[in-house]
Amino acid sequence: MNKANLEQFCHSELVKLKIHLGQGVLLMSKMLVLHEALKFIEKNVDNDITVESVAKEIGYSKFHFSRLFKSEFDVTLQGYITERRLHNASKEILKGQNVLNVAVKYGYDTHSGFSKAFKKHFGYSPKVLSMFRLAEVMFSSEGVEQMNTENLFSKLNDLSNVKYSKSEHHEISIAFEYAKKCHEGIFRYSGEPYINHSLCVALLLVELEQSAEVVLMGILHDILDVKYSNISDLRSLPFDDNIKEKLDQLNELIIDDDFISYDESAIMIKLADRLHNMRTLEHLSKERWNEKAKETLALFSPVARKLEIPELTMELDNLSVKYIENQK
């Protein structure tokens, strides 16, 4: 290579190097700007953040920064903010927060609007996450029969917070405090406080997808046995007349072939009550095992079968057979 060509080559390479260095500086500048933008979004995603507020924070115009963001991340700035909000919303739902409350927090006016956006992004509705949370709380490693009153109510509190409205959740808490006072000083054959039985019945009703009203009645289902004798005595209860009347009907309900004429909510409470009693039957004398097991097979299992609740039917059958076999 002669001297002229060498000088031309060196000049060409120097120009390339300057261009490369310039591009590197520009790239580094872009990365720093985008990094600051992402930090700002993450810090303020729970607030009323907008494309304009992000661009202003970085010192860019809305148009210029939106183009830069889209070119680097292949998603619009507004789209990214929405994704981050939905991601944070999903974490809160998994922690047990009410879906509607989460929707409002993240700027959605309606439950349906939030659900549509959520499903479009994740491919499933927020209700699915609520069900995951429900299953996680319900099927924890510790069985409810071994839990103390505080832990039982904590479990019920978590479940009702996920499944029911804020006002229904509050009423369930009131029912617990009321029933706790009614059953104070009363114990089951196992030695545990009687209120634990009421809480276990309520938890079973949640598992059986019953309404908040039925769960509330499940908590109160035995108060007529310990404090009240008839509906006139129930008038002092801090609940509406409909619940008081249903509690009185529940007290009169006897599971038999004519069960279908009764309110289904009352029947569900009776079934949950019997299932928990069967789960704890070991604490009764062996003489009672046969009586309760045969009664369950003859009356309660057929009712659960007619109501098409296979899991409940199977457990009632299995427990009954277990105690009958142990009598032999």
NUKEMI-9164 format. One record per residue (C-alpha): residue number from 1; chain; x negated, y negated, z negated. Coordinates in Angstrom, 3 decimals. Layout:
NUKEMI-9164
NUM/A/X/Y/Z
...
END
This chain:
NUKEMI-9164
1/A/0.000/0.000/0.000
2/A/-1.537/-3.340/1.077
3/A/-1.604/-6.419/-1.111
4/A/1.461/-8.069/0.509
5/A/3.545/-4.953/0.161
6/A/2.398/-4.469/-3.440
7/A/3.440/-7.996/-4.362
8/A/6.809/-7.516/-2.654
9/A/7.350/-4.201/-4.498
10/A/6.418/-5.711/-7.880
11/A/8.729/-8.659/-7.287
12/A/11.582/-6.298/-6.375
13/A/11.018/-4.168/-9.492
14/A/10.836/-7.265/-11.686
15/A/14.163/-8.461/-10.339
16/A/15.690/-5.038/-11.029
17/A/14.264/-5.068/-14.552
18/A/15.688/-8.526/-15.252
19/A/19.081/-7.433/-13.931
20/A/18.911/-4.254/-16.039
21/A/17.903/-6.172/-19.157
22/A/20.624/-8.699/-18.528
23/A/23.201/-5.957/-18.172
24/A/21.923/-4.348/-21.372
25/A/22.297/-7.593/-23.296
26/A/25.751/-8.060/-21.830
27/A/26.695/-4.480/-22.719
28/A/25.387/-4.906/-26.267
29/A/27.364/-8.131/-26.600
30/A/30.520/-6.377/-25.403
31/A/30.024/-3.515/-27.842
32/A/29.563/-5.888/-30.767
33/A/32.701/-7.810/-29.816
34/A/34.760/-4.633/-29.440
35/A/33.394/-3.259/-32.713
36/A/34.476/-6.404/-34.551
37/A/37.867/-6.209/-32.875
38/A/38.395/-2.594/-33.969
39/A/37.394/-3.475/-37.531
40/A/39.882/-6.345/-37.559
41/A/42.672/-4.143/-36.181
42/A/42.004/-1.382/-38.717
43/A/41.977/-3.854/-41.591
44/A/45.228/-5.536/-40.543
45/A/47.154/-2.761/-38.767
46/A/49.708/-2.593/-41.590
47/A/50.429/-6.307/-41.165
48/A/52.139/-8.232/-38.371
49/A/49.136/-8.015/-36.052
50/A/49.408/-9.120/-32.383
51/A/47.227/-9.184/-29.278
52/A/46.944/-12.951/-29.705
53/A/45.727/-12.683/-33.321
54/A/43.052/-10.118/-32.395
55/A/41.768/-12.191/-29.444
56/A/41.712/-15.332/-31.579
57/A/39.725/-13.573/-34.293
58/A/37.087/-12.515/-31.745
59/A/36.986/-15.918/-30.034
60/A/38.352/-14.804/-26.669
61/A/41.419/-15.775/-24.721
62/A/44.273/-13.261/-24.812
63/A/43.930/-12.545/-21.101
64/A/40.124/-12.150/-21.091
65/A/39.953/-9.933/-24.157
66/A/42.886/-7.768/-23.026
67/A/41.058/-7.063/-19.745
68/A/37.809/-6.289/-21.570
69/A/39.554/-3.920/-24.002
70/A/41.442/-2.107/-21.232
71/A/38.299/-1.678/-19.107
72/A/36.312/-0.162/-21.975
73/A/38.935/2.029/-23.694
74/A/41.368/2.758/-20.849
75/A/44.290/1.724/-23.040
76/A/45.936/-1.638/-23.499
77/A/45.216/-3.565/-26.675
78/A/48.898/-3.503/-27.620
79/A/49.001/0.218/-26.896
80/A/46.042/0.808/-29.188
81/A/47.629/-1.218/-32.020
82/A/50.833/0.820/-31.634
83/A/48.856/4.080/-31.732
84/A/47.049/3.064/-34.920
85/A/50.326/2.079/-36.574
86/A/51.970/5.359/-35.644
87/A/48.924/7.265/-36.904
88/A/49.073/5.491/-40.273
89/A/52.846/5.979/-40.379
90/A/52.394/9.729/-39.877
91/A/49.990/9.882/-42.837
92/A/52.498/8.101/-45.075
93/A/55.317/10.445/-44.046
94/A/53.087/13.435/-44.842
95/A/52.491/11.921/-48.275
96/A/56.255/11.993/-48.859
97/A/57.342/8.468/-47.944
98/A/60.886/7.977/-46.643
99/A/60.894/7.804/-42.821
100/A/63.140/4.727/-42.638
101/A/60.984/2.824/-45.136
102/A/57.878/3.676/-43.112
103/A/59.589/2.573/-39.891
104/A/60.448/-0.829/-41.372
105/A/56.943/-1.245/-42.769
106/A/55.422/-0.798/-39.328
107/A/57.720/-3.229/-37.582
108/A/60.583/-1.071/-36.305
109/A/64.109/-2.391/-36.802
110/A/65.843/0.981/-36.570
111/A/65.187/4.611/-37.424
112/A/65.990/5.648/-33.843
113/A/63.531/3.146/-32.334
114/A/60.749/4.395/-34.569
115/A/61.628/8.043/-33.865
116/A/61.523/7.477/-30.089
117/A/58.123/5.762/-30.252
118/A/56.807/8.447/-32.613
119/A/57.998/11.309/-30.414
120/A/56.633/9.672/-27.262
121/A/53.184/9.428/-28.854
122/A/52.971/12.711/-30.801
123/A/55.388/14.899/-28.862
124/A/57.612/15.578/-31.882
125/A/59.873/13.541/-34.144
126/A/58.880/12.176/-37.588
127/A/61.445/14.572/-39.055
128/A/59.023/17.405/-38.275
129/A/56.425/15.822/-40.565
130/A/59.054/15.468/-43.276
131/A/59.727/19.188/-42.933
132/A/55.994/19.914/-43.224
133/A/55.911/17.868/-46.410
134/A/59.021/19.630/-47.694
135/A/57.449/23.022/-47.057
136/A/54.165/21.977/-48.645
137/A/55.862/20.825/-51.830
138/A/58.346/23.692/-51.957
139/A/55.876/26.495/-51.326
140/A/53.071/25.414/-53.621
141/A/50.975/28.157/-55.218
142/A/52.646/27.867/-58.628
143/A/56.083/29.481/-58.827
144/A/58.807/27.291/-60.286
145/A/59.679/29.866/-62.938
146/A/56.239/29.291/-64.546
147/A/56.413/25.471/-64.474
148/A/57.215/23.197/-67.414
149/A/59.984/20.579/-67.385
150/A/57.707/17.734/-66.342
151/A/56.278/19.625/-63.368
152/A/59.676/20.927/-62.296
153/A/61.119/17.429/-62.230
154/A/58.020/16.138/-60.444
155/A/58.554/18.751/-57.724
156/A/62.250/17.882/-57.450
157/A/61.379/14.188/-57.396
158/A/58.933/14.701/-54.513
159/A/61.432/16.739/-52.527
160/A/64.364/14.367/-53.017
161/A/62.150/11.428/-52.062
162/A/61.381/13.143/-48.755
163/A/64.841/14.474/-48.002
164/A/67.341/11.917/-49.295
165/A/67.944/8.183/-49.212
166/A/66.538/5.841/-51.842
167/A/69.912/5.489/-53.606
168/A/70.517/9.267/-53.564
169/A/67.017/9.858/-54.907
170/A/67.773/7.413/-57.736
171/A/71.069/9.145/-58.618
172/A/69.319/12.517/-58.817
173/A/66.860/10.988/-61.309
174/A/69.764/9.647/-63.385
175/A/71.422/13.077/-63.347
176/A/68.216/14.667/-64.634
177/A/67.907/12.221/-67.542
178/A/71.578/12.737/-68.417
179/A/71.405/16.537/-68.254
180/A/68.176/16.518/-70.245
181/A/69.971/14.746/-73.111
182/A/72.932/17.147/-72.915
183/A/70.673/20.216/-73.096
184/A/68.291/18.803/-75.684
185/A/67.434/21.397/-78.338
186/A/68.969/24.265/-76.312
187/A/66.718/27.073/-75.090
188/A/67.115/30.066/-72.798
189/A/66.293/33.663/-73.751
190/A/62.835/33.129/-72.247
191/A/62.177/30.410/-74.832
192/A/61.982/27.645/-72.234
193/A/64.129/24.485/-72.501
194/A/67.556/24.984/-70.918
195/A/67.060/21.960/-68.655
196/A/64.429/23.975/-66.770
197/A/67.186/26.260/-65.475
198/A/69.158/23.260/-64.182
199/A/66.070/21.943/-62.397
200/A/65.339/25.322/-60.823
201/A/68.917/25.514/-59.545
202/A/68.552/22.023/-58.078
203/A/65.281/23.009/-56.366
204/A/66.949/26.075/-54.854
205/A/69.742/23.871/-53.511
206/A/67.191/21.591/-51.847
207/A/65.568/24.653/-50.295
208/A/69.009/25.738/-49.061
209/A/69.385/22.384/-47.231
210/A/72.209/21.103/-49.434
211/A/73.228/17.438/-49.696
212/A/72.011/15.096/-52.440
213/A/75.459/15.265/-54.069
214/A/75.258/19.061/-54.336
215/A/71.737/18.865/-55.771
216/A/72.961/16.315/-58.325
217/A/75.828/18.634/-59.291
218/A/73.344/21.498/-59.547
219/A/71.464/19.563/-62.206
220/A/74.701/18.916/-64.108
221/A/76.371/22.278/-63.470
222/A/76.092/23.584/-67.047
223/A/76.895/20.435/-69.040
224/A/80.531/21.544/-69.489
225/A/79.230/24.563/-71.380
226/A/77.227/22.513/-73.851
227/A/78.896/19.106/-74.175
228/A/82.227/18.777/-72.369
229/A/85.320/20.957/-72.431
230/A/87.415/19.514/-69.571
231/A/87.580/16.778/-66.965
232/A/88.951/14.211/-69.400
233/A/85.715/14.543/-71.345
234/A/83.775/13.998/-68.125
235/A/85.069/10.452/-67.696
236/A/82.104/9.055/-69.575
237/A/79.696/10.435/-66.967
238/A/77.841/7.666/-65.038
239/A/78.936/9.084/-61.664
240/A/81.903/8.562/-59.351
241/A/85.222/10.365/-59.856
242/A/84.642/12.682/-56.902
243/A/81.609/14.246/-58.583
244/A/83.446/14.536/-61.904
245/A/86.344/16.372/-60.252
246/A/84.001/18.714/-58.412
247/A/82.159/19.495/-61.630
248/A/85.457/20.417/-63.258
249/A/86.341/22.659/-60.288
250/A/82.880/24.197/-60.457
251/A/83.454/25.120/-64.087
252/A/86.646/26.954/-63.151
253/A/85.167/28.768/-60.148
254/A/84.801/32.523/-60.464
255/A/83.033/34.334/-57.633
256/A/85.438/36.951/-56.291
257/A/87.157/37.988/-53.052
258/A/89.108/34.715/-53.037
259/A/85.935/32.567/-53.091
260/A/86.525/31.193/-49.599
261/A/89.369/29.001/-50.873
262/A/86.934/26.986/-52.979
263/A/84.765/24.045/-51.974
264/A/81.576/25.377/-50.344
265/A/79.333/23.078/-52.378
266/A/80.607/24.688/-55.594
267/A/79.959/28.156/-54.148
268/A/76.392/27.192/-53.197
269/A/75.725/26.007/-56.750
270/A/77.082/29.284/-58.152
271/A/74.847/31.266/-55.788
272/A/71.751/29.224/-56.699
273/A/72.622/29.612/-60.383
274/A/72.919/33.384/-60.006
275/A/69.676/33.658/-58.038
276/A/67.683/31.856/-60.704
277/A/69.327/33.966/-63.416
278/A/68.348/37.092/-61.498
279/A/64.780/35.832/-61.123
280/A/64.571/35.514/-64.904
281/A/66.660/38.560/-65.822
282/A/63.660/40.254/-67.457
283/A/64.184/38.048/-70.519
284/A/67.570/39.634/-71.247
285/A/67.949/42.981/-72.947
286/A/67.757/46.036/-70.688
287/A/71.383/46.775/-71.488
288/A/72.323/43.573/-69.655
289/A/70.183/44.326/-66.593
290/A/72.534/46.920/-65.168
291/A/75.619/44.790/-65.775
292/A/74.203/41.668/-64.093
293/A/72.584/43.588/-61.227
294/A/75.760/45.472/-60.308
295/A/77.841/42.297/-60.571
296/A/75.407/40.548/-58.238
297/A/75.547/43.347/-55.655
298/A/79.335/43.572/-55.824
299/A/80.224/39.857/-55.799
300/A/77.401/37.410/-55.147
301/A/75.491/39.162/-52.363
302/A/78.638/39.611/-50.207
303/A/79.435/35.908/-50.587
304/A/75.910/34.928/-49.490
305/A/76.229/37.350/-46.575
306/A/79.572/35.868/-45.465
307/A/78.064/32.384/-45.612
308/A/75.251/33.684/-43.380
309/A/72.330/32.919/-45.691
310/A/70.082/35.954/-45.049
311/A/67.147/34.889/-47.260
312/A/69.437/34.402/-50.248
313/A/71.315/37.642/-49.580
314/A/68.103/39.626/-49.309
315/A/66.596/38.298/-52.528
316/A/69.806/38.883/-54.487
317/A/69.962/42.444/-53.149
318/A/66.286/43.161/-53.834
319/A/66.394/41.825/-57.393
320/A/69.578/43.750/-58.147
321/A/68.157/47.030/-56.867
322/A/64.921/46.411/-58.775
323/A/66.709/46.120/-62.129
324/A/69.079/49.017/-61.430
325/A/66.098/51.228/-60.529
326/A/64.279/50.201/-63.708
327/A/67.225/51.459/-65.730
328/A/66.766/54.993/-64.470
END
